[in-house]
Amino acid sequence: MLIALNIFINIMSTWKLIQRRCYDLLSYKYSLLVILVAFTCIFIGIVHFGEVWLTWSKEKYEAVFHSFNDNILGRSFQKKLCQHVPIDVVYTWVNGSDPVFLENLQKHVPVVDLSVAASRFSDKDELRYSLRSLEMYAPWVRHVYIVTNGQIPSWLDMDNPRMTLVSHEDIFLNKSDLPTFSSPAIESHIHRIPGISDKFLYFNDDVMLGAEIWPEDFVTQAGGQKVYLAWWVPDCSEVCPWAWVGDGSCDHACNTTLCEFDGGDCQTTTVPIDSETMKEKGDYSYKFLEDSREYNGLNNILHDKNVVDLSWNNILLSTIQTLPSYNLNTLKPIDTLHDFKNNSNMKLYAQSNTYIKFDDRKNYKSAENVSQHVYSKFLHRNPLSKTANHIEQLRRYRNDINLAEFNSSIKFGKFTYSNKWKRNTRGLDTYAESLLYVNKIYNTVYGLERRRVPAHMPHLIDKSIVNNMQEKFKFEFKKTSSHKVRDSEDMQFAFSYFYFLSSEKRKVSIEEIFDMFDTDKSRTWSDREIRTLLSRLYPLPLDYNLVMEFENAITNCSHDTILSEIIDVPPGERYLDSTLPVVSKELISNCESVSRRMQSKFGESSRYPYEIVKAGKNEIFEMLTSNVSLTVQLLDEIRRDPKKFICLNDDMDPIRRTENEIVRALLNDFYRSLYPLRSTFELPAQYRNRFSHRHELLEWRANRAKARNLLLCLVALLLALTFYHIFYHHMRRLCRTRELSTFLV
């Protein structure tokens, strides 16, 4: 009791002492100001400590604190998203009715009909409704980037923190390519947008969402990409479908440069030229159409049988126009086809291991034969295996087919793109021609293959894959970027990307193959694991002789190989009657006969994981025409059963202006019926953007910043003068020196 009393007395004494000291402090003149400053510093310190802690916790526990809220709505989707991978969205947009845009278009592309341009680039407010659909059905996306030539939509909220307007100048490496009016040129640079996520969705402004979508619609469970493929690439010519190319049977109709010389099926025949007349003995006897763009200036030379003096450039353009950009002597890629073409003494390495030189003055026929021989060799690097039954079906198919089924109008149907600026003799638009152009390049590099066109829907793009693709096809993408408008030699972006992704291969080492079948991770192969390997290596049912041959090869290698490490075999690795030695990774690596078989079967795999999905179930792609009744019927069908992805393309006749106005009104009413609510990316209905171009907005913001800074400087100066006048006398009183008075003695 006494101890507790003493403690209480000491506490009260300390409290009284603190009170006296506080009173003494408050008795000073500036004590309140000192206390206020002290508490302010403490408060600021606490705030800064809290910010540092939140930043640290956000980085350390991002999946818990922030990641699922990092989206355009700021709401958490943790219960609906299996995992959070930041995914942004990129739009490309242009206002074709802008007078400045039309003036630039006519200035840089003078042959363009402005009425066609207005139809091609007309803005029907698709972007507004596409953003509404994005907010309704994909609110989990992190950020939205809108790529324009500097134009600003009048309704777009430029202060939205989840939206960034990107100009072409921000992403094009070569500024001399600007201005451009080519969507493939712009698409080839969208992965260079500053701050964009590693994986992003690319939307055309006419693509809408009709139902909820999630990352699983674009990414497989294993982390690969889903590739949605629609219809087949256009046939290489009007008289040769791709089904005839590389089928094991020589078709003279396909033995042309456009059709890859029939995939090498006609190696024993002479190489025809597309501009020559083909006299067939079979079912068809047609004169091949000339491609005026590719053979301009060469037709007269090729038809003149007396001409012998041909330059290397003419020989190359007429006979080796589809050869890959490879130096056959070293089998290393060369930079451009232009370098390949300009070297007049380029050596071509043929199958006979002899060198053949082309000089500037050589006979055309010899160059033709050599080019056909070399081209056939490249086509058969990855030959297509066709069964006899399939070949027989193709032959019957040719006898019964009507040639009219292969013309372009029936092949494309409603998928035909309207682009009347550039048409070749086949009647294909530049989009279809660019598909054929990329298909020809990929046939040369990756082997002959029938390919489909990616569906018209949002495409998930990986920046690293795009960089690798453009590094491999540097010259082709550089040429695409330089085009002012769509061109038949564009690298069509989605088609190029997805087939690069699916065609790229990587070498699998023998060590990786060993680990793949070492399922129990014992560092040795058990008899069961070897049985699994043989079941994947040889056709079923397994032949006993093949099994014994494989085991004898391993046994023989064990006798001839000195292993640096002895591995203890776990119990249960061998059957009772097994005679196999310890099958380790080192033994298999040094056993050439076994490793060679395994490499031939498993030595190559896809570089990027992917999954092919047949399009049509979740996509709607339709062409809007000037027919009002058909448009009403089409829009009602979409209303009745909206798919996940809706794309309505413009194929209206610019001459029928009255019908076009009605169709646009119907389309606007259709969009408003599906997406009636204003999105956060839009200004209120009574507001419009003051500026229609970004440079005007940036100038206004720069002037506003200057005015604000000047105003702040004036306010700071006024406050300084005010404080000076208030505390002037007090400061002089504190700073003056006191002198002691002198006393007279």
Secondary structure by P-SEA (a helix, b strand, c coil): caaaaaaaaaaaaaaaaaaaaaaaaaaccaaaaaaaaaaaaaaaaaaaaaaaaaaaaaaacccccccccccccccccccccccccbbbbbbbbbccccaaaaaaaaaccccccaaaaaaaccccaaaaaaaaaaaaccccccbbbbbcccccccccccccccbbbbccccccccccccccccaaaaaaccccccccccbbbbbccccccccccccccccccccbbbbbbccccccccccccccccccccccccccccccccccccccccccccccccccccccccccccccccccccccccccccccccccaaaaaacccccccccccccccccccaaaaaaccbbbbbccccbbbbbcccccaaaaaaaaaaaaaaaaacbbbbbcaaaaaaaaaaaaccccccccccccccccbbbbccccccccccaaaaaaaaaaaaaaaaccccccccccccbbbbbaaaaaaaaaaaaaaaaaaaacccccccccaaaaaaaaaaacbbbbbcaaaaaaaacccccccccaaaaaaaaaaaccccccaaaaaaaaaaaaaaaaaccccbbbbbcccccccccccccccaaaaaacaaaaaaaaaaccccccbbbbbbbccccbbbbbbcccaaaaaaaaaaaaaccccbbbbbbbccccaaaaaaaaaaaaaaaaaaacccccccccccccccccccaaaaaaaaaaaaaaaaaaaaaaaaaaaaaaaaaaaaaaaaaabbbbbbbbcc
